[in-house]
Amino acid sequence: MDRLSNSVRPYAWGSTTAIPDLLGVAHTGEPQAEMWMGAHPGAPSRVTRSTTDQPLSDVIAADPVRELGSAAVEKFGPRLPFLLKILAAGAPLSLQVHPNLEQAREGYAAEESAGVPIDAPHRNYKDANHKPELICALTPFDGLCGFRTPVDAADLLAGLEVDSLKPYVDLLHAHPEEAALREVLTAILTADPAEMTATVTEAAAAAERLGGAYAPYAAIAHQFPGDPGVIAAMLLNYVQLQPGEALFLGAGVPHAYLNGLGVEIMANSDNVLRCGLTPKHVDVPELLRIVRFEVTDPGVLRPEAAPSGEEVYETPIHEFRLSRYTLAPGAQPRDLTAPTPQILLCTAGSVTVDSVPAGSATSGELTLAPGESAFVPAGDKTEISGTGSGSGTVFRATVVA
């Protein structure tokens, strides 16, 4: 078992207060967007083994079967297959989609063959993996997820009473759902930039004036003036999560996180195709190839409680499994022993992790405060319990192998 030392990513959209408040540290005034926990090569967590500080990725690479378990290595290879994050959105993230596994492999191979540098700003595929993800709210959390029905999107656009939006309204009424959504998103992303800027400006003013259901889009437009993603966002479902609720984002589903603090888990990938709300590269043809043009119910997830006290967020993905424990002080410890690797993240209160490495009789103990985390190798006998005066909350990230 290792206490993790984790990197915080200072992306511009990050909150300046949410992660420091969780950690109980002073604000710096700089955005703190994501804290990464895992072995992603972009920012691996660090651990201390035998008095040596080293990346978790190196520890795993030295003995994958010991750290990950034979079943996980056989199924996913000698790498931790998930990345766990604390995500703190103070402003909207880019409107985006992720490829499925086949698309990621094809796209990565094509860009490698073409000699596109991995760090090129126009590169779409940083790796050959898919990136399904789950976001679980720690505070009220706002986002966009999946397409509305074309009729609902048409009504929202029509209510702005902006003349230049009327062709999109007509298209949404005139075609079957898939064709309507494809044609309208294509038209938005390929419109003359000057004309689209004028349209977004007029639509933003109308949204500001109308308020109510339009208020989120007025806020988005304030952050991204003139961006076609403001109009594209109105094609999507607006979702408000309460603490403990979650969203699962599969391949091809357009989405954006707008505001709030949450625990995010995903397959270990960095593949993103952007639709808007960003100054970064937007590859429209490739984006349109990846997007699933179908009406989507956001499907807000609530954890399913097991007799063991574990509350599981069920998803169709095997690379990760996220669950939650609420631990009262003095209550019976919970047994978390598993044949797979685990990352344990405390988000409230204080919890103790007691672990005995496989094949050893010597136990180790860590106390985790909010925002602190630990990596538990496969097979280690592990128990968690609440300490302190109030209940503790622990998120458990592992795999299905």
C-alpha positions in Angstrom: 0.0 0.0 0.0 1.3 3.4 -0.9 0.2 6.9 -0.1 -0.1 8.8 -3.5 1.5 12.1 -4.2 -0.6 13.6 -7.0 -0.2 16.3 -9.6 -2.7 19.1 -10.0 -3.3 20.3 -13.6 -3.7 24.1 -13.9 -6.0 24.2 -16.9 -7.6 27.6 -17.5 -11.1 26.4 -16.9 -10.3 25.1 -13.4 -11.7 26.5 -10.2 -9.4 28.6 -8.1 -10.9 27.4 -4.8 -12.6 24.0 -5.0 -9.5 21.7 -4.9 -7.7 23.8 -2.3 -10.8 23.9 -0.1 -11.1 20.1 -0.3 -7.4 19.7 0.6 -7.7 22.3 3.3 -4.8 24.4 1.9 -4.6 28.1 1.0 -5.8 29.5 -2.3 -3.1 30.6 -4.7 -5.4 32.5 -7.1 -4.4 30.2 -9.9 -6.8 27.7 -11.5 -6.6 24.1 -10.2 -8.6 22.0 -12.6 -7.7 18.3 -12.1 -5.8 16.2 -9.6 -4.7 13.0 -11.3 -4.4 9.7 -9.4 -2.9 6.8 -11.3 -0.1 5.9 -13.7 -0.9 7.9 -16.8 2.4 8.9 -18.4 1.3 12.5 -18.6 1.3 12.9 -14.8 1.8 9.7 -12.9 1.3 9.7 -9.1 4.4 9.3 -7.1 5.0 6.8 -4.3 7.8 5.9 -1.9 9.1 2.4 -2.1 12.1 1.3 0.0 12.8 5.0 0.8 12.9 5.8 -3.0 10.4 8.3 -4.4 9.3 7.1 -7.9 6.4 7.3 -10.3 3.7 4.7 -9.8 4.0 3.8 -13.5 7.6 2.7 -12.8 6.6 0.6 -9.8 3.9 -1.2 -11.9 6.3 -1.7 -14.9 8.8 -3.4 -12.6 6.3 -6.1 -11.5 2.9 -5.8 -13.3 1.5 -9.1 -12.0 2.4 -8.3 -8.4 0.9 -4.8 -8.5 -2.1 -5.4 -10.8 -2.9 -9.1 -10.5 -2.6 -11.7 -13.2 -6.3 -11.4 -14.3 -5.9 -7.6 -14.9 -2.6 -8.0 -16.7 -4.1 -10.7 -18.9 -7.1 -8.6 -19.8 -5.7 -5.1 -20.0 -1.9 -5.6 -20.4 0.8 -4.5 -17.9 -0.6 -1.0 -17.2 -3.1 0.4 -14.8 -6.2 0.6 -17.1 -7.9 3.5 -15.4 -7.2 7.1 -14.4 -8.9 8.6 -11.4 -9.3 12.4 -11.0 -10.7 15.1 -8.8 -12.2 17.6 -11.4 -13.0 21.1 -10.4 -14.7 23.1 -13.1 -14.9 26.9 -12.6 -15.7 27.5 -16.2 -17.0 25.3 -19.1 -14.7 22.6 -20.5 -14.6 22.2 -24.2 -17.6 20.6 -25.9 -16.1 17.2 -26.9 -16.5 13.5 -27.8 -14.3 10.5 -27.4 -13.8 7.6 -29.9 -14.6 4.0 -29.4 -11.7 1.5 -29.2 -11.6 0.6 -32.9 -11.8 4.3 -33.9 -9.0 5.2 -31.5 -6.7 2.4 -32.8 -7.4 3.4 -36.5 -6.9 7.1 -35.8 -3.7 6.6 -33.8 -2.2 4.3 -36.4 -3.1 6.8 -39.2 -1.5 9.8 -37.5 1.5 7.8 -36.5 1.9 6.6 -40.2 1.5 10.2 -41.3 4.3 11.3 -39.0 2.1 13.8 -37.0 4.1 14.6 -33.8 2.4 13.4 -30.7 2.4 16.9 -29.2 1.2 18.6 -32.4 -1.8 20.9 -31.6 -3.7 19.4 -34.5 -3.2 15.8 -33.4 -6.4 14.1 -32.5 -5.2 10.7 -31.2 -2.6 10.7 -28.4 -2.9 7.0 -27.9 -4.7 3.9 -29.2 -7.2 3.6 -26.5 -10.9 4.6 -26.0 -11.9 7.0 -23.2 -15.2 6.1 -21.6 -15.7 8.1 -18.4 -17.8 8.5 -15.3 -18.2 11.8 -13.4 -19.7 11.7 -9.8 -20.7 15.0 -8.2 -19.2 16.0 -4.9 -21.0 19.4 -5.1 -23.9 20.5 -7.3 -22.5 19.9 -10.8 -23.8 21.3 -14.1 -23.1 19.7 -17.5 -24.2 19.0 -21.0 -24.6 15.4 -22.1 -26.0 13.8 -25.3 -28.4 15.2 -27.9 -31.9 16.5 -27.1 -34.7 15.5 -29.4 -34.6 17.7 -32.5 -38.0 19.1 -31.7 -36.8 20.2 -28.2 -33.6 21.7 -29.7 -35.7 23.5 -32.4 -38.0 25.0 -29.7 -35.0 26.2 -27.6 -33.4 27.9 -30.7 -36.7 29.4 -31.9 -37.3 30.9 -28.5 -34.3 33.2 -29.0 -36.0 34.8 -32.0 -32.7 35.3 -33.8 -33.3 35.4 -37.6 -30.0 33.7 -38.5 -31.0 30.6 -36.4 -34.2 30.0 -38.3 -32.6 27.8 -41.0 -31.4 25.5 -38.1 -34.9 25.4 -36.7 -36.3 24.4 -40.0 -33.7 21.7 -40.5 -34.5 20.2 -37.1 -38.2 20.0 -38.0 -37.7 18.7 -41.6 -35.6 15.5 -41.2 -35.5 12.3 -39.3 -33.7 12.7 -36.0 -30.2 11.4 -37.0 -30.1 13.4 -40.3 -31.5 16.5 -38.5 -28.9 16.5 -35.8 -26.0 15.7 -38.3 -27.1 18.5 -40.7 -27.5 21.1 -38.0 -24.2 20.4 -36.2 -22.4 20.3 -39.5 -23.9 23.6 -40.5 -23.0 25.2 -37.2 -19.4 24.1 -37.3 -18.8 25.0 -41.0 -20.6 28.3 -41.0 -18.8 31.5 -42.1 -16.9 32.6 -39.0 -17.9 36.2 -39.2 -21.6 35.3 -39.7 -21.5 32.8 -36.8 -19.8 35.3 -34.5 -22.7 37.7 -35.2 -25.3 34.9 -34.6 -23.7 33.9 -31.3 -23.5 37.5 -30.1 -27.2 38.1 -30.9 -28.2 34.7 -29.4 -26.2 35.4 -26.2 -27.9 38.8 -25.7 -31.3 37.1 -26.1 -30.4 34.3 -23.7 -29.2 36.9 -21.2 -32.5 38.8 -21.5 -34.7 35.7 -21.3 -33.0 33.9 -18.4 -34.6 30.7 -17.0 -33.7 27.8 -19.3 -31.5 30.1 -21.3 -29.3 31.2 -18.4 -26.7 28.4 -18.8 -26.1 29.3 -22.4 -25.8 33.0 -21.6 -23.1 32.0 -19.1 -21.3 29.8 -21.7 -21.4 32.7 -24.2 -19.9 35.0 -21.6 -16.9 32.7 -21.4 -16.7 32.0 -25.1 -17.9 35.0 -27.0 -18.6 34.3 -30.7 -17.8 30.6 -30.4 -20.0 28.3 -32.5 -20.0 25.8 -29.6 -22.5 28.1 -27.8 -25.1 27.2 -30.5 -24.0 23.6 -30.6 -24.5 23.4 -26.8 -28.2 24.1 -27.3 -28.6 20.8 -29.1 -27.6 18.9 -26.0 -29.3 18.0 -22.7 -28.6 20.3 -19.8 -28.0 18.2 -16.7 -27.7 19.2 -13.0 -26.3 16.6 -10.7 -26.7 16.6 -6.9 -23.8 15.3 -4.7 -23.6 11.5 -5.1 -25.2 11.5 -8.5 -23.2 10.6 -11.6 -23.1 10.5 -15.4 -21.5 7.9 -17.6 -20.1 9.1 -21.0 -19.7 6.5 -23.7 -18.0 6.8 -27.1 -19.4 9.3 -29.5 -21.6 11.1 -27.0 -21.1 14.9 -27.1 -20.7 16.5 -23.7 -19.2 19.3 -21.6 -18.8 19.9 -17.9 -19.8 23.4 -16.9 -19.3 23.9 -13.2 -18.8 22.0 -10.0 -16.5 19.5 -8.2 -16.5 15.8 -8.9 -14.7 12.5 -8.8 -14.0 11.4 -12.4 -12.7 8.0 -13.6 -11.9 7.0 -17.1 -10.1 4.5 -19.2 -6.4 5.4 -19.4 -6.5 7.6 -22.5 -6.2 11.2 -23.6 -8.2 11.1 -26.9 -10.5 14.0 -27.3 -12.2 15.4 -30.4 -13.5 18.9 -29.8 -16.7 20.5 -31.0 -16.3 24.0 -29.7 -16.0 26.1 -26.5 -12.2 26.1 -27.0 -9.4 27.9 -28.7 -7.9 24.5 -29.5 -8.0 22.6 -32.8 -11.4 21.4 -34.0 -11.1 18.8 -36.8 -14.7 19.0 -38.1 -14.6 16.0 -40.6 -13.1 13.6 -38.0 -15.4 14.9 -35.3 -18.5 14.3 -37.5 -17.2 10.7 -38.2 -17.0 10.0 -34.4 -20.2 11.7 -33.1 -23.2 9.4 -32.5 -26.1 11.4 -33.9 -28.8 10.0 -31.8 -31.1 11.3 -29.1 -29.7 10.4 -25.7 -31.2 10.2 -22.2 -28.4 11.5 -20.0 -29.2 8.6 -17.6 -28.3 10.1 -14.2 -26.7 7.3 -12.1 -27.3 6.8 -8.4 -25.2 4.2 -6.5 -26.6 0.8 -5.8 -26.0 -0.3 -2.2 -24.7 -3.8 -1.4 -25.0 -5.5 2.0 -21.2 -5.0 2.4 -21.9 -1.2 2.6 -20.3 -0.6 -0.8 -22.3 1.7 -3.1 -21.5 0.9 -6.7 -21.9 3.1 -9.8 -22.8 0.5 -12.4 -21.3 1.0 -16.0 -20.8 -1.3 -19.0 -17.0 -0.8 -18.8 -14.5 -3.2 -17.4 -11.4 -0.9 -17.4 -12.8 0.8 -14.3 -15.3 0.3 -11.5 -16.2 3.1 -9.1 -17.9 2.7 -5.7 -18.3 4.6 -2.5 -18.2 3.9 1.2 -19.6 6.0 4.0 -17.8 5.1 7.3 -19.0 6.0 10.7 -16.4 6.3 13.4 -16.1 3.2 15.6 -18.2 1.0 13.1 -17.0 -2.4 12.0 -14.1 -2.0 9.4 -15.0 -2.8 5.8 -13.0 -5.6 4.0 -11.8 -4.3 0.6 -9.4 -7.2 -0.2 -9.5 -7.9 -4.0 -7.5 -9.7 -6.7 -7.3 -6.4 -8.6 -5.5 -3.1 -8.1 -7.3 -0.3 -6.2 -7.0 3.4 -5.6 -8.8 4.7 -2.5 -9.7 8.4 -2.3 -11.0 10.1 0.8 -13.4 13.0 0.0 -14.8 13.7 3.5 -13.9 13.1 7.1 -11.0 10.9 8.0 -10.5 7.2 7.2 -7.9 4.6 8.1 -6.6 2.0 5.6 -5.1 -1.1 7.1 -3.3 -3.4 4.6 -1.3 -6.5 4.8 0.7 -7.2 1.6 0.1 -10.6 -0.1 2.5 -13.2 1.3 3.5 -11.0 4.3 2.4 -10.9 8.0 3.4 -7.3 8.4 0.6 -4.8 8.2 0.7 -1.1 7.3 -1.7 1.7 8.1 -2.5 5.0 6.5 -4.9 7.7 7.6 -6.4 9.7 4.7 -7.8 13.2 5.0 -10.1 14.8 2.3 -8.3 14.8 -1.1 -5.7 12.2 0.0 -5.4 8.8 -1.7 -3.7 5.4 -1.6 -2.7 2.7 -4.1 -3.4 -0.9 -2.9 -1.7 -3.7 -5.0 -3.8 -6.7 -6.1 -4.3 -9.3 -3.4 -3.3 -7.2 -0.4 -5.6 -7.9 2.6 -7.2 -4.5 3.1 -9.7 -2.9 5.5 -11.0 0.6 5.8 -12.6 2.3 8.8 -13.8 5.7 9.8 -11.8 7.8 12.3 -12.4 11.2 13.9 -15.6 12.7 15.0 -17.7 12.5 11.8 -18.4 10.1 9.0 -15.7 9.5 6.4 -16.3 9.0 2.7 -14.1 6.9 0.5 -14.3 6.3 -3.3 -12.9 3.0 -4.4 -11.5 2.7 -8.0 -10.6 -0.7 -9.4 -11.2 -2.8 -12.5 -13.4 -5.7 -13.5 -11.1 -8.5 -14.4 
